[in-house]
């Protein structure tokens, strides 16, 4: 005998009680009238007394029927079953139940992936063999906890008995195959949520519905399904995508960066959180791979969030940003502005500052020890003289003091001549203008004006450009360390193009950028370092940049540096070589695995107008696995 639906059971129960009431009416009436309290109540309300007693009994029967139904539902483990009409799944006259998996599986290596793949394949194969009709729903409807993804195994049946049997099969299979997870049967309300917010509805198997159940279809979802991942490809290489863990409800704490790639198609928007950005970014890629475009894209999106950006523009490539946003540009060597490397910060004593400048110039120009000693003596004289005049010494003042130093031997003459030959160029032409101009740029001008671009491409001498870059970074470092104003979020970002030229300089055994990366985050300063070759960047810098955006790399040593830095499998080599211009692999602390991304420079508002940022839109990430 076929089991009736809850609605049919309710109707049958009501009819049965109604028939019983009609047959036993005389006895019930006599029983009720015999009680004096009932008589008194009926006499008090005489206008109700004339009503047929059957009406009252019908009301009582409805009450007891409702209690019975509620009791049955509370004690029925399958109370989540609902009848699905054409509107939902195009499966009329069916009932469905849903089991979700709660918990997480840690997949640490390729061996664990293979093991999980085999277990899941066995599980779904068993369901196919048993004739269970089911659908997988991957959903993140739990908006208050966006870090959880849900895999709903929705079982579709003709009646409750069949559903009960099939749900037990699924539950038993999960407990045997995935003992680390908890199999939970959902209520009807929760099932509706899964259907409503479903991202990837797929009917994997049904002999009755003639759905494709080939092994290739199954393999696309085995390892992936526990975290909502799906295997796809990029230029023939296997990749995976999975639900974005980021909380999509708060647009203020993230910026749009581009589109996720799967099967060479853009399938979903990708956002990077400001929290990840606060841990610093490293962008790598060969010439023409798109790394500067990526930096510009991040810059514009940060400015829209009210976060200031300073760009140290090595090749004069960022001035076009001023076509779409307001900002300030300093053209060192052309404009009548300068950076003075000898400006003394209040955070250091004068002897400490003199030692610092001596080490800086010695490192940049590779001075010998005698030359460094002579430089230090000249610096002391320049600072003493400038203090008496009430000003800050310049490179011109330093060179003048070197020329005044007495010659005591032929050796002194050679040292002095070699030192002047290196430093004289810092007082002439565009270099001299950039280092000794009348209007000295203050650190406050760099950090409090929204977008600030410092063009260095008008200066050809690499050593002079290094001196300028390092001096600016030192100004920023001293500014924050001196103020010691700790904040919990990023409030300013400095973009350093051709970062190799700054990371090659050391002070007290540490690279200046390494110091900034390790110390300035707590003050709200974040760095974006850009370089063609990750191999040429010190290991300490790589470790201290939490977000890595890697465009195409051609050199094998560069690829291996990134793979070792991220702890990836060596089979990643293929995908790093195959990336198109603008495509990149992105890794951030909030991600499980790296993302395959296509950076989108166009304005975010275009995506908003197209509805791609809807809170119910697929929000997926892409990762590649061997």
C-alpha positions in Angstrom: 0.0 0.0 0.0 1.4 3.4 -1.0 2.1 5.8 1.8 0.1 9.0 1.7 1.5 12.5 1.8 1.1 14.6 5.1 -1.8 16.6 3.5 -3.6 13.4 2.5 -3.1 11.9 6.0 -4.5 15.1 7.5 -7.7 15.0 5.4 -8.3 11.3 6.0 -7.9 11.8 9.8 -10.4 14.7 9.7 -13.0 12.7 7.8 -12.6 9.7 10.2 -13.2 11.9 13.3 -16.2 13.6 11.6 -17.8 10.2 10.9 -17.2 9.1 14.5 -18.7 12.3 15.9 -21.9 11.8 13.9 -22.4 8.2 15.1 -21.6 8.8 18.7 -23.3 12.2 18.9 -26.3 11.1 21.2 -23.9 9.6 23.8 -21.5 12.5 23.8 -24.3 15.0 24.1 -25.8 13.1 27.1 -22.3 12.9 28.7 -21.7 16.6 28.3 -25.1 17.8 29.4 -24.8 15.7 32.6 -22.1 18.0 34.0 -23.7 20.9 35.8 -20.8 23.2 35.1 -21.4 22.7 31.4 -25.1 23.4 31.9 -24.4 26.6 33.8 -22.0 27.8 31.1 -24.5 27.0 28.4 -27.3 28.8 30.3 -25.1 31.8 30.8 -24.4 32.0 27.1 -27.9 31.1 26.0 -27.4 32.3 22.4 -24.8 29.6 22.0 -26.9 27.0 23.8 -29.2 26.6 20.8 -26.3 25.7 18.4 -25.9 22.2 17.3 -23.6 20.3 19.6 -22.0 18.8 16.5 -20.4 22.2 15.7 -18.5 22.2 19.0 -17.5 18.6 18.5 -16.1 19.4 15.1 -14.0 22.2 16.6 -12.7 19.8 19.2 -11.9 17.2 16.6 -9.9 19.7 14.6 -7.9 20.7 17.7 -7.0 17.1 18.5 -6.2 16.4 14.9 -3.8 19.3 14.8 -2.1 18.1 18.0 -1.8 14.7 16.5 -0.2 16.0 13.3 2.3 18.2 15.2 3.2 15.3 17.4 3.9 13.2 14.3 6.0 15.8 12.7 8.1 16.3 15.8 8.8 12.6 16.0 9.3 12.0 12.3 13.0 12.3 11.3 11.9 12.9 7.7 9.8 16.0 8.5 12.0 17.9 6.0 10.4 16.2 3.1 8.4 18.4 0.8 6.4 18.0 -2.4 8.3 19.6 -5.3 6.2 21.2 -8.0 7.2 22.4 -11.5 8.4 25.7 -10.2 11.3 24.2 -8.3 12.9 21.2 -9.9 10.5 20.3 -12.7 9.8 17.0 -10.9 6.1 17.0 -10.2 4.5 14.7 -7.7 7.9 13.9 -6.0 9.0 14.3 -2.4 12.5 15.3 -1.5 14.7 15.1 1.5 18.2 16.5 2.0 21.3 15.5 3.9 24.1 18.0 4.5 27.7 17.4 5.5 28.9 19.4 8.5 32.6 19.7 9.3 35.8 20.0 7.4 38.3 17.7 5.8 42.0 18.8 5.8 43.6 18.0 2.5 47.3 18.5 3.0 48.9 16.8 0.1 48.3 14.9 -3.2 48.1 11.6 -1.5 45.2 12.8 0.7 43.5 14.2 -2.4 43.8 10.9 -4.2 42.5 9.0 -1.1 39.5 11.3 -0.8 38.8 11.1 -4.5 38.6 7.3 -4.3 36.4 7.3 -1.2 33.9 9.7 -2.8 33.9 7.8 -6.1 33.0 4.6 -4.3 30.3 6.4 -2.4 28.6 7.8 -5.5 29.1 4.6 -7.3 27.2 2.8 -4.5 24.3 5.3 -4.8 24.1 4.7 -8.5 24.1 1.0 -8.1 21.3 1.2 -5.6 19.1 3.3 -7.9 19.0 6.4 -5.7 17.9 9.6 -7.5 19.7 12.5 -6.1 21.0 16.0 -6.8 24.0 17.8 -5.4 23.5 21.4 -4.2 26.5 23.5 -3.2 25.3 26.5 -1.4 26.6 29.2 1.0 23.2 30.4 2.3 24.5 30.7 5.8 25.4 34.3 5.3 26.3 34.9 8.9 29.1 32.4 8.6 30.5 32.7 5.1 33.5 30.5 6.0 31.2 27.4 5.9 30.1 25.8 2.6 27.3 23.3 2.5 27.0 20.2 0.4 23.4 19.2 0.2 22.7 15.7 -1.1 19.0 16.1 -2.2 17.2 12.8 -2.6 14.2 12.7 -4.9 11.6 10.0 -4.5 8.0 9.1 -5.3 6.7 8.6 -1.8 7.8 8.8 1.8 8.6 5.2 2.3 11.0 5.2 -0.6 12.5 8.5 0.6 13.0 7.1 4.1 14.9 4.1 2.7 17.0 6.2 0.4 17.9 8.8 3.0 19.1 6.0 5.3 21.2 4.6 2.4 22.8 8.0 1.9 23.4 8.6 5.6 24.9 5.1 6.1 27.2 5.7 3.0 28.4 9.0 4.3 29.2 7.6 7.8 31.1 4.7 6.2 32.9 6.7 3.6 33.5 10.0 5.4 33.6 9.3 9.1 35.2 12.7 9.8 32.0 14.5 8.8 28.5 14.6 10.3 25.5 13.8 8.1 22.6 15.9 9.1 19.0 15.7 7.7 17.7 19.2 7.0 14.3 20.6 7.8 11.9 21.7 5.1 12.8 25.4 5.6 16.5 24.6 5.2 15.8 22.6 2.1 14.0 25.5 0.6 17.0 27.7 1.4 19.4 25.3 -0.3 17.2 25.3 -3.5 16.8 29.1 -3.4 20.5 29.9 -2.9 21.9 27.0 -4.9 25.0 27.9 -6.8 25.7 24.6 -8.7 22.6 22.4 -9.0 23.6 19.1 -10.7 21.6 15.9 -10.9 24.3 13.3 -10.9 22.4 10.1 -11.3 19.0 8.9 -12.1 18.1 5.9 -14.2 14.5 7.1 -14.3 15.4 10.5 -15.5 18.1 9.3 -17.9 20.8 11.7 -16.6 24.4 11.3 -17.8 26.2 9.3 -15.1 29.5 8.7 -16.8 32.7 8.4 -14.7 34.1 11.6 -16.2 31.1 13.5 -14.9 31.5 12.0 -11.5 35.3 12.7 -11.4 34.6 16.4 -11.9 32.9 16.5 -8.5 34.6 13.9 -6.3 37.3 15.6 -4.3 35.6 18.9 -4.9 32.2 18.4 -3.5 33.0 18.6 0.2 34.1 22.2 -0.2 32.1 23.0 -3.2 34.9 22.7 -5.6 34.7 21.6 -9.2 37.5 20.4 -11.5 37.9 22.2 -14.8 40.8 23.2 -17.0 43.0 26.1 -18.2 44.7 25.5 -21.5 44.5 21.8 -20.9 45.8 22.0 -17.3 43.6 20.8 -14.5 42.3 23.4 -12.1 39.6 23.6 -9.5 37.1 26.2 -8.4 35.4 26.5 -5.0 33.1 29.0 -3.2 34.7 32.2 -2.1 35.1 32.2 1.7 35.0 36.0 1.9 32.0 37.6 3.5 30.2 39.1 0.5 27.9 41.2 2.7 30.5 43.9 3.4 31.7 45.6 0.3 33.7 48.1 2.3 36.3 45.6 3.4 37.3 44.3 0.0 38.1 45.4 -3.5 37.1 43.9 -6.8 40.2 42.6 -8.7 39.1 40.5 -11.6 37.3 37.4 -12.8 37.9 33.8 -11.9 38.9 31.7 -14.9 37.5 28.2 -15.6 37.6 26.4 -18.9 39.2 29.6 -20.3 36.0 31.4 -19.4 35.3 34.1 -16.8 32.9 32.5 -14.5 32.7 34.7 -11.4 34.0 37.9 -9.8 36.9 37.8 -7.4 37.5 40.1 -4.4 40.6 40.6 -2.3 40.0 41.7 1.3 41.6 44.8 2.8 42.8 42.6 5.6 44.9 40.6 3.1 46.2 43.7 1.5 47.3 45.0 4.9 49.8 42.1 5.0 51.5 43.5 1.9 51.5 42.4 -1.8 54.2 41.1 -4.1 53.5 41.2 -7.9 55.8 39.3 -10.2 55.8 38.7 -14.0 57.9 39.1 -17.1 57.8 42.2 -19.2 54.4 42.6 -20.8 52.7 40.0 -18.5 50.4 42.6 -16.9 52.0 43.3 -13.5 51.9 47.1 -13.9 48.3 47.0 -15.0 47.4 44.9 -12.0 49.1 47.4 -9.7 47.2 50.2 -11.4 43.9 48.3 -10.9 44.6 47.8 -7.2 45.6 51.5 -6.9 42.3 52.8 -8.4 40.2 50.4 -6.3 42.0 51.4 -3.1 41.5 55.1 -3.8 37.8 54.5 -4.2 37.9 53.1 -0.6 39.5 56.3 0.6 42.9 54.7 1.1 45.9 56.9 0.0 48.4 55.5 -2.4 52.0 56.6 -3.1 53.6 55.3 -6.3 57.4 55.2 -6.8 57.2 55.2 -10.6 60.5 53.9 -11.9 59.6 54.0 -15.7 57.0 56.9 -15.7 54.1 54.5 -16.4 51.4 55.7 -13.9 50.7 59.3 -15.0 47.6 58.0 -16.9 45.9 57.3 -13.6 45.4 61.1 -13.3 43.1 60.8 -16.3 40.5 58.9 -14.2 41.2 60.2 -10.7 42.6 63.2 -8.8 46.2 63.1 -7.6 49.6 64.8 -7.4 52.6 64.0 -9.5 56.2 65.0 -8.8 58.5 64.7 -11.8 61.9 64.5 -10.2 64.6 66.0 -12.4 62.1 68.1 -14.3 60.0 69.9 -11.7 61.5 72.3 -9.2 61.1 69.8 -6.3 63.6 67.6 -4.7 64.2 64.8 -2.1 67.0 65.5 0.3 68.8 62.3 1.5 70.6 64.3 4.2 67.5 65.5 6.0 67.8 64.6 9.6 64.8 62.7 11.2 63.9 63.6 14.8 63.8 59.9 15.6 67.6 59.6 15.5 70.6 61.4 17.1 72.8 63.2 14.7 75.7 60.7 15.0 73.3 57.9 14.3 72.0 59.7 11.2 75.5 60.4 9.9 76.3 56.7 10.2 73.1 55.8 8.5 73.7 58.1 5.5 77.3 56.9 5.3 76.2 53.3 5.1 73.5 54.2 2.5 75.8 56.0 0.1 78.5 53.4 0.6 76.1 50.5 -0.3 74.7 52.3 -3.4 78.1 53.4 -4.8 80.1 50.4 -3.5 82.6 52.6 -1.7 85.8 51.2 -0.2 86.4 51.5 3.5 88.8 54.5 3.1 86.2 56.2 0.9 83.5 55.6 3.4 85.6 57.0 6.2 86.3 60.2 4.2 82.6 60.5 3.4 81.7 60.3 7.1 84.2 63.0 8.0 82.9 65.3 5.3 79.3 64.6 6.5 80.1 65.7 10.0 81.6 68.9 8.8 78.6 69.6 6.5 76.1 69.1 9.3 78.1 71.3 11.7 78.3 74.1 9.2 74.7 73.8 8.2 73.6 73.9 11.8 75.4 77.2 12.3 73.6 78.5 9.2 70.2 77.2 10.4 69.6 75.0 7.5 69.7 71.3 6.4 72.8 70.3 4.4 72.5 69.1 0.8 74.5 66.8 -1.5 76.1 70.0 -2.9 77.2 71.0 0.6 78.6 67.5 1.1 80.7 67.6 -2.1 82.0 71.0 -1.2 83.2 69.6 2.2 84.9 66.7 0.5 86.8 69.0 -1.8 88.0 71.0 1.2 89.4 67.9 3.0 93.2 68.2 3.2 95.4 65.8 1.3 98.1 64.1 3.5 99.4 61.5 1.1 99.1 60.2 -2.5 96.7 57.6 -1.1 94.4 60.3 0.3 94.4 61.9 -3.2 93.3 58.7 -4.9 90.6 58.1 -2.3 89.3 61.7 -2.5 89.4 61.7 -6.3 87.5 58.4 -6.5 84.9 59.6 -4.0 84.3 62.9 -5.8 84.0 61.1 -9.2 81.0 59.2 -7.8 79.3 62.0 -5.9 79.8 64.9 -8.3 77.2 63.4 -10.7 74.6 63.9 -7.9 75.0 67.7 -8.2 74.6 68.1 -11.9 71.8 68.1 -14.5 68.4 66.4 -13.7 70.0 64.4 -10.9 71.3 67.6 -9.2 67.9 69.2 -9.5 66.1 66.1 -8.0 68.5 66.0 -5.0 69.3 69.7 -4.4 66.2 71.6 -5.6 64.8 74.6 -3.6 61.4 73.0 -2.8 62.0 69.8 -0.7 59.2 67.3 -0.6 58.0 66.6 2.9 56.9 63.2 4.0 53.5 64.6 4.9 53.1 65.6 1.3 53.5 62.0 0.3 51.2 60.3 2.8 48.2 62.7 3.1 47.2 63.6 -0.4 45.3 60.6 -1.8 47.2 59.6 -4.9 50.8 60.7 -5.2 53.0 59.7 -8.1 56.8 60.2 -8.0 58.2 59.9 -11.5 61.8 58.6 -11.5 62.1 57.9 -15.2 63.5 61.4 -16.0 66.7 60.4 -14.2 68.8 57.9 -16.1 71.5 57.1 -13.5 70.4 53.9 -11.7 72.5 54.8 -8.6 70.8 58.2 -8.3 67.4 56.6 -8.6 68.3 54.1 -5.9 69.3 56.9 -3.6 66.0 58.7 -4.2 63.9 55.6 -3.7 65.7 54.6 -0.5 65.5 58.1 0.8 61.8 58.2 0.3 61.3 54.8 1.9 63.4 55.9 4.9 61.3 59.1 5.2 58.1 56.9 5.4 59.7 54.5 7.8 60.8 57.2 10.2 57.5 59.0 9.9 55.5 56.0 11.2 58.0 54.8 13.7 58.3 58.3 15.1 54.5 58.7 15.5 53.8 55.2 16.8 50.1 55.5 16.0 48.9 51.9 15.9 45.8 51.2 13.8 44.0 48.0 13.0 43.5 48.5 9.3 45.3 49.6 6.2 45.1 53.4 5.6 47.9 54.0 3.1 49.7 51.9 0.5 53.1 52.5 -1.2 53.7 50.9 -4.6 57.3 50.2 -5.4 58.1 49.5 -9.0 61.3 47.6 -9.9 61.6 46.7 -6.2 64.9 44.9 -6.9 66.6 48.3 -6.9 65.4 49.0 -3.3 65.8 45.5 -1.9 69.5 45.4 -2.9 70.3 48.1 -0.3 70.9 47.1 3.3 71.1 49.1 6.6 72.4 47.4 9.7 72.2 44.0 8.0 68.5 44.3 6.9 67.0 45.4 3.6 65.0 48.6 4.1 61.9 47.0 2.5 62.2 44.0 4.8 62.2 46.4 7.8 59.1 48.2 6.5 57.3 44.9 5.8 57.9 43.6 9.3 57.2 46.8 11.2 54.9 49.2 9.4 51.8 47.0 9.1 50.7 47.8 12.6 50.8 51.5 11.7 48.4 51.0 8.8 51.0 51.2 6.0 51.0 48.4 3.3 53.5 47.9 0.6 53.0 46.6 -3.0 56.4 45.5 -4.4 56.7 44.8 -8.1 59.5 42.9 -9.8 60.2 40.9 -12.9 62.1 38.2 -11.0 61.1 36.8 -7.6 64.6 35.1 -7.5 66.3 38.5 -7.2 64.1 39.5 -4.2 65.5 38.6 -0.8 63.8 35.7 0.9 62.9 37.8 3.9 60.8 40.1 1.6 59.0 37.1 0.0 58.1 35.7 3.5 56.7 39.1 4.6 54.4 39.6 1.7 51.4 37.6 2.4 49.6 38.2 -0.9 51.4 37.1 -4.0 50.1 37.8 -7.5 52.2 36.0 -10.1 51.8 36.7 -13.8 53.6 34.7 -16.5 57.1 33.6 -15.6 59.6 32.3 -18.2 62.7 31.5 -16.2 62.6 28.1 -14.5 64.4 29.5 -11.4 61.8 32.2 -11.0 59.0 29.6 -11.1 60.7 27.3 -8.6 61.2 30.3 -6.3 57.5 30.9 -6.3 56.6 27.2 -5.9 59.0 26.8 -3.0 57.7 30.1 -1.4 54.1 28.9 -1.5 54.8 25.2 -0.9 53.2 24.1 -4.2 53.8 21.0 -6.3 56.4 21.2 -9.0 53.7 20.5 -11.6 52.7 24.1 -11.2 55.6 24.9 -13.6 53.3 24.3 -16.6 50.6 26.8 -15.6 53.1 29.6 -14.8 54.6 29.2 -18.2 51.1 29.1 -19.9 49.5 32.3 -18.4 48.2 34.8 -20.9 48.8 38.6 -20.5 46.6 39.8 -17.6 46.1 36.3 -16.2 47.7 35.5 -12.9 47.9 33.0 -10.0 47.0 34.8 -6.7 47.6 33.5 -3.2 46.3 35.2 -0.1 46.1 34.2 3.6 42.4 33.8 3.4 42.5 31.3 0.6 42.9 27.5 0.8 44.8 27.3 -2.4 46.0 29.8 -5.1 43.5 31.4 -7.4 43.5 31.5 -11.2 42.5 35.0 -12.0 42.0 37.4 -14.9 42.7 40.9 -13.7 40.0 43.4 -14.9 41.2 47.0 -15.1 37.8 48.4 -16.1 35.9 50.3 -13.5 34.0 48.3 -10.9 30.8 50.2 -11.6 30.4 48.5 -14.9 30.1 45.2 -13.2 27.7 46.6 -10.7 25.5 47.8 -13.5 25.5 44.3 -15.1 24.4 42.7 -11.8 27.6 40.6 -11.4 28.0 41.6 -7.8 24.6 40.3 -6.6 24.8 38.7 -3.2 23.3 35.5 -4.7 25.7 35.4 -7.6 28.3 32.7 -7.8 31.4 33.8 -5.9 34.1 31.4 -6.8 37.8 31.0 -6.6 40.0 29.0 -8.9 43.0 26.8 -7.8 45.2 24.4 -9.7 46.2 21.1 -8.4 48.5 18.4 -10.0 
